[in-house]
């Protein structure tokens, strides 16, 4: 906290001079709805509040109960997910009880406290940082759930805390002034069997959801939904026509570069140059820029895409191949084309899938 106060002094001074607009004032058009709107341009505290709300109500529960955003229909899966959420939540409650009530000499405070501390830290990093701001857009899209995956690391320790249920139950009963049987060996064994049974049933239920999950949908990027699983047709075409360099959106282009072992290097001009995105993998943009007559790979099946129309308008001959199985269209111009002159064609490739 002292570091935040001292290190953030310029921000605090600015807030005092400008009515806190950098902390509270929404500058986007969706200020009336800070949770579902575009929070990337809102005040820092408002951004953290929106992220925290979705983290508590959506992101963290999905991580703890193993829910997949692609599960359809959601209403069918909802009862099972709610049941699977009970053990980790009960584990958190038991771990907190152990930290508060366990004797120092028992070691349980340290064993339960460290996972809770780790969970608190990664939660603070998620909610107070800016990397996860897409999480506040729409829970169903799961645009930032990957940043909360470290919660899975502490879940086994939280589930182990369920074996403290007999002690927790006795403590709660005393607080409610209800008569309870003494915690003898038989009572403890019964409570531990209940905890073990809950863990086993939860594991079986979780395993069952994996069997019926659509693997392709589960591993599809939430930002781009148009990439086919089988790209054999595309790779064969690239080899047959000796295409070594291509402009392509990075969601597909990175896969092509990797799966061809660099025999075809792809770069995303629209994302990296026009939109100012991260230049990754490093060196690909420079390599394709310096290549002779790089092709264009569009993640869409269209014999007359906007990109081809732009080349026609410039009088540039080209060959075009539509590969329906791979879900792509490949355009190879007769001469080198500056991608800055065909921005509309590159943009259409993104607009068709977002």
Secondary structure, 3 states (H helix, E strand, C coil): CHHHHHHCHHHHHHHHHCCCCCCCCECCCCHHHCCCCCHHHECHHHHHHHHHHHHHHHHHHHHHHCCCCCCCCHHHHHHHHHHHHHHHHHHHHHHHHHHHHCCHHHCHHHHHHHHHHHHHHHHHHHHHCCCCHHHHCCHHHCCCHHHHCCHHHHHHHHHHHHHHHHHHHHHHHHHCCCCCCCCCHHHHHHHHHHHHHHHHHHHHHHHHHHHCCCHHHHCCCCCCCCCCCCCHHHHHHHHHCCCCEEEECHHHHHHHHHHCCCCCEEECHHHHHHCCCCCCCCCHHHHHHCCCCCEEEECCCCCCCHHHHHHHHCCCCEEEEEECCCCEEEEEECCCCCHHHCHHHHHHHHHCCC
